[in-house]
Amino acid sequence: MKKSIFYHAGCPVCVTAEQEILSLLDNSNLEIVNLGEAKDRLAEAEKAGLKSVPALVTPTGNVLHINFGAALSDLK
């Protein structure tokens, strides 16, 4: 089974969203990616369809943008 991937940038909005996501989803089916620290994964996030963070990419490839912390372009 593919995992959901939660992308964030480490900002307060993102950290709050991360805590909420962790309380809702099974941790074994979730990967957390801090794009502020893992800049090498920006292209992957962009290819998945992210426009901003925090965002959750479901196993089926749907992108769920959650609140607004930062535009993906701001992280480059």
Summary of the structure (lengths in Angstrom):
residues: 76
radius of gyration: 11.1
end to end distance: 30.7
largest distance: 32.0
contacts: 218
relative contact order: 0.28
helix: 39%
strand: 33%
